Amino acid sequence: MASQEQKSKTRHCPFCVQKDLAIDYKNTDMLRRYLSSFAKIVPRKRSGLCSSHQRHIGNEIKKSRIMALLPFVQE
């Protein structure tokens, strides 16, 4: 009985669930959701993304940093 009440809550990747969401380096509001308070990229376990989308988010954050849309570090 206790095992049924303690089911693990599985998160689903929002980009896999909604196929129309696009990951783009110019969309800084969306990318900021995946940065910590120190402007570090949040790990996959905390963000709830699948591995392929986590890699894509990381690459887009890095592009956005190079284009000076996102900071490398928070002050």
Kinemage of the C-alpha trace (Angstrom):
@kinemage 1
@onewidth
@group {chain A} dominant
@subgroup {mainchain}
@vectorlist {calphas} color= white
{ca met a 1} P 0.000 0.000 0.000
{ca ala a 2} L 2.776 2.442 0.867
{ca ser a 3} L 4.581 1.719 -2.386
{ca gln a 4} L 1.546 2.809 -4.393
{ca glu a 5} L 1.405 6.155 -2.582
{ca gln a 6} L 5.095 6.867 -3.140
{ca lys a 7} L 5.169 6.686 -6.899
{ca ser a 8} L 8.085 8.499 -8.431
{ca lys a 9} L 7.091 11.661 -10.212
{ca thr a 10} L 8.544 11.409 -13.674
{ca arg a 11} L 9.172 14.673 -15.428
{ca his a 12} L 8.823 14.940 -19.134
{ca cys a 13} L 10.950 17.148 -21.299
{ca pro a 14} L 8.866 20.216 -22.283
{ca phe a 15} L 10.461 20.273 -25.730
{ca cys a 16} L 9.530 16.624 -26.342
{ca val a 17} L 5.970 17.174 -25.106
{ca gln a 18} L 5.356 20.366 -27.123
{ca lys a 19} L 6.945 19.861 -30.510
{ca asp a 20} L 6.327 23.477 -31.587
{ca leu a 21} L 8.727 24.942 -28.967
{ca ala a 22} L 11.956 26.041 -30.594
{ca ile a 23} L 15.327 26.447 -28.902
{ca asp a 24} L 17.002 29.586 -30.216
{ca tyr a 25} L 19.953 31.603 -28.912
{ca lys a 26} L 18.005 34.855 -29.448
{ca asn a 27} L 15.239 33.826 -27.021
{ca thr a 28} L 17.072 34.879 -23.851
{ca asp a 29} L 13.991 34.774 -21.605
{ca met a 30} L 13.584 31.062 -22.250
{ca leu a 31} L 17.322 30.363 -21.919
{ca arg a 32} L 17.521 32.162 -18.550
{ca arg a 33} L 15.245 29.471 -17.103
{ca tyr a 34} L 18.097 27.008 -17.591
{ca leu a 35} L 20.742 29.162 -15.854
{ca ser a 36} L 21.459 29.151 -12.125
{ca ser a 37} L 21.734 32.307 -10.033
{ca phe a 38} L 25.472 32.336 -10.799
{ca ala a 39} L 24.783 32.088 -14.579
{ca lys a 40} L 25.884 28.447 -14.745
{ca ile a 41} L 24.009 25.990 -16.950
{ca val a 42} L 21.622 23.948 -14.805
{ca pro a 43} L 22.203 20.161 -14.852
{ca arg a 44} L 19.805 17.849 -16.601
{ca lys a 45} L 18.502 16.347 -13.385
{ca arg a 46} L 17.330 19.749 -12.172
{ca ser a 47} L 16.114 21.133 -15.496
{ca gly a 48} L 14.036 18.056 -16.379
{ca leu a 49} L 15.180 17.965 -20.000
{ca cys a 50} L 16.067 14.895 -22.019
{ca ser a 51} L 19.725 14.460 -22.940
{ca ser a 52} L 19.429 15.652 -26.540
{ca his a 53} L 17.537 18.813 -25.599
{ca gln a 54} L 19.914 19.472 -22.683
{ca arg a 55} L 22.837 19.433 -25.139
{ca his a 56} L 20.932 21.708 -27.505
{ca ile a 57} L 20.115 24.160 -24.666
{ca gly a 58} L 23.779 24.172 -23.603
{ca asn a 59} L 24.966 24.963 -27.111
{ca glu a 60} L 22.399 27.742 -27.549
{ca ile a 61} L 23.338 29.287 -24.174
{ca lys a 62} L 26.988 29.260 -25.231
{ca lys a 63} L 26.103 30.925 -28.552
{ca ser a 64} L 24.059 33.535 -26.727
{ca arg a 65} L 26.962 34.253 -24.371
{ca ile a 66} L 29.354 34.770 -27.283
{ca met a 67} L 26.869 37.163 -28.913
{ca ala a 68} L 26.712 39.043 -25.552
{ca leu a 69} L 23.003 38.373 -25.040
{ca leu a 70} L 23.593 36.404 -21.832
{ca pro a 71} L 26.328 36.971 -19.242
{ca phe a 72} L 29.177 34.544 -18.622
{ca val a 73} L 29.021 35.265 -14.849
{ca gln a 74} L 26.634 37.147 -12.572
{ca glu a 75} L 27.982 39.991 -10.496
